[in-house]
Amino acid sequence: MKLIHNKKLLDNTGTTLWRVFQGLLLGGIPGLLLGLIMGWSHRLYTLINPFVAAGHPIPKIAILPLIMIIFGIGESSKVVVIALTAFFPLLINTTAGVQQISPIHFDVAKNYGANLTTIFTRVTFPGSLPLIMTGLRLSLNLALLVAIAVELVSAQEGLGAMIWLAWQTFRTEELYVSLAVTALLGIVFNFLLQRISLYLVLGRPNRRFEFVSAGSKTFKTHHDRQSSNHSPKCRFPFGSERVPYRSRSPIRCLGASNDGAQ
C-alpha cells in the first residue's frame, strides 16, 4: 500500500508500459507490413528470409551495448531494443499467415475482377488475421520481457529498475510486488488480445462467411435459374443475388443460421 500511496509503483509501471508501447509500434508495424509483403511475394521471401533467420535468434539484450553506441545511452536505445524484439515474431507469424491462404482464394478474387488493392485488403489481410493476432500476442509479451530486462541494466525508472533496486537494498516486499505487477500485466495483455482476436477473427456469431470484392457490375452465376424467393440473401463480389444456400458455389450466404444450413 505504501508503494501505491507514494505513486512509486504507478510511475514505474507507467514508464515500462510507455516503453513497451513505443517499441511495439516501432517494431510491430514494420514487421506486419513486411510480413504481408513477404507472404505475398515468393521472390521477396526467398531474398529476405535468410536475414530473418539470422537475426531472429540473436538475443536482443545482448546487442544493447552496440545499440547504445549508435543511439546513445538515453531512452532511444531502450526503445530500439524493444522494437527489435517485437519485430520478428510479428513478421514471421504474418508471413506464415499469408502463405497458408489457399491459392484458390486469390484465383477467385482475380476472376471476379478484383484489383491488387482489393485482394490485399479483402483476401490477404483477413485471411492471415488469426496468425497476425498470434504474432501480436507473442510480440507484446516479449516486448514486456525485454523492457524489464533492459531496465534492469540501464534504466533509473521502470519495473526493471525497481526490481534491481529492491534486490540491491534487500527490500523483498518491493521485489515481490514488482514481479506480481509484471505477471498481472501479462494476464491483462493476453486477455485483451484474446477478446480483440475473437472479435476480429470470428466476428458476429450469426455470420458464417463473407467474401466481398470491389466492382460495379452484377455477377451472374449458373445458380440464378434455380434461385427462389425463400433463399437467403448472399453477397457477391459485384452485387447481391439470391441463390440456394445448399448450392455448391464457393460463395456462402450471409445471415444464415445453423438450423437453415442443415
N, C-alpha and C positions, 0 to 999 in steps of 0.2 A: 504493500500500500504506500510505503514511503516513496518508492520509485515513481508511482503514479502521481502522487501529490506534488513532487518537485519537478514533474514533467520530464525527468531524465529518460525514462523508458519510452515515452511517446516521441520525444525528439529523436532519439537514436533509431527507433523503428521507422519514423518518417524519413530519416536520412537514407536508410537502407532501401526502403521502398522506392524512393525517388531515383536512386542509382539503378535499381532493377528495372524500373520503368524506362529510363533513358536508354539503358543497354538493350532492352528488348526492342524498343523502337529502332535504334540504330543498327542492330544486327538482324532483327526479325524481318523487317520489311524487305531489305535486300535479299535475305535468304528465301523469302516467299516468292519474290518476283523471279529471281534466278532459278529457283526450283521449278516454277511453272514453265519457264523457257527451256530449261534442260530436259524436262519431261516431254516437251513438245517437239524439240529438235534433237534427233538422234546424233547428228554430227556434233552439235554443241555439247551434248552429253559425253560423247567419246573424247572430246577435246578437254573438257574441264574436270571430268570425274577423277582422273589421276591426281590432280592437285587437291581435290576434296578429300580423296583417300589418304593423301599425305598430311594434310593439315588438320584433319579431324582428330586423330589420336594424340596429337601433341597437347600435353596439359597446359591450359591457358594460364594458369597461375605460375607455371614455370617460365613463361616468357614475359612476366611482369617487369623484370629489370630492363629488358630490351625495350619494352613499350614505354617505360618511364624515361629512358634515354631519348626516345623520339618525341614523346608528348609531354614530358616534364613530370614533376612529382606531384602535381596538383590533381584536381578532380578528373581531368580529361583521361589520364592513363587508367584510372579505375573503371570509368565508363567504357573505354575501348576494350578492356579485358572482358567485361561482362557482355559486351556486344559480340565479340568473337565467340564466346561461349554459346550465346543464343542463336548465332548464325547457322551453325552446322546442323543441329537437329531439325530445325525447320526446313532447311534446304534439302536434306536427304529425304525427309518424310514427304515433302511436297513433290519432289521428283518422282518418288515411288507412287504417290497418289495419282499423278498424271499418267504414268506408264501402265498402271493397272486398268485404266479405262479401256474397254473393248474397242477395237478399231471400227467396229460396225457403227458405233455412235457417231464417229466423225464422218463416215461414209454417208450415213443417213442425213446428217446435217448438210453436207455438201450437195446431196441430191435435192434437198429442199431449197437450195439456193442461198444458204446462209454464208455470209462473208466471214473473213478471219476473225474480225472483232466479235461477231455474234457467236461463233464457235468457241472462242476463248471465254466469253462471259457466260454462255449458256450451257456449254458442254464441259470444257476443260476445268474451269474453276469449281462448278458444283460437283462434278464427278470426283474430284480429288479432295473435296472438303473434309471427309472423315479423317484421312491421313494428315491433312493440314492441321486439324484440331489436335490430333495426337502429337504432332511435332511441336505445336504451340505449347502444349502441356509440358512436354519434356524441356523445351527451351526456357519456360518460365521457372520451373523447378531448378534447373541447372544454373540459371542466372541468379537466383536467390542463393544457391550454394556458393557460387564463385564470388558473389558480392560480399558475403560474410567472410570468406577466406581472404579476399583482398583487404578487407577492413582489419583483419587480424594482424596483418603485417605492415600496412602502410596508411592507416587512417586514424584520425583522432575522434571521429564520431561514427555512429552506426552500431548495429548489434554486434558485429565482429569486434570492433574496438571495445565495446562494453564487456564482451566475454573475455577478451585479453586482459583488460584492466582488472576485472573481477578475479581472474586467476593470479595475477601478479600480487594483488593485495589480500588474497585469501578471503574474499567476500563470496562465500559459496552460495548465499541466497541470491545474489545478483546473477551468478553463473547459471543457476537453475532457472531463474526467471527468463533469462535471455534465451536459453535453449527451449523453454516451453513456448515462448513467443514465436520463435522460429518454426517450431513444429505446428503451431496454430496457423501461422501464415501459409504453410504448405497445405494444410487441410482446407483453408479458405480458398486458396488458388485452385485446387483440384475441384472443389465443389462448384465454384463459379464457372470454370471451364466446362465441366460436365453439363451444367444447365445450359450454357450457351451452345455447346455441341448438340445437345438433344433438340434445341430449338432450331438451329440452322440446318442440321442434317436430316432430322426426321420431320420437322415442320408440324403442321396440324395433323392430328391422328386420322381424320376423315379423308385426307387426301392421299391417294395411292401413288400416283406417279405423274410427273409433268415434264413434258418436253416442249418448249416454246422457242421458236426462232423468229427472226425479223423478216418482214416481207409485206407486200401489198396485195398479192394475188391470192385467190382462194384455191387451196389444193384439193383436187378431186381424187378419190380412190375408187377401186372396183367394188368397195363395200357400200357405195352410195345407193345402189339399186336395192340393196337388202335392208336399208335403213327404215326405221319405223318411228312413230311419234313417241313410243314408250322407251326408246333407247336413251341412255344417259347422255348428257352433253359432253363433247370431247373437244379439247383444244388442239388444233393443228398448227403447224408452223406458219401457215399463211391465212389462217382464219379459223372458223368454227363450223363443224358439220356434225350431223347425228349419225353415228354408226353403231351397230350392235356391240355391246360390251363383250360378248363372247367371241367376237371375231378374232382371227389370228393376226391381226395387224399389230406391228410392234408399238403402236401408239396406244397408250392406255387412257381410259376415261377418267375425268376428274369428278370428285364428289361421290364416287360410287362406294356404297357401304360394303362391309364384308358379307352381309346377307345377300346383296344383289349380285355379288361375284360368284356365288355358289349356285 
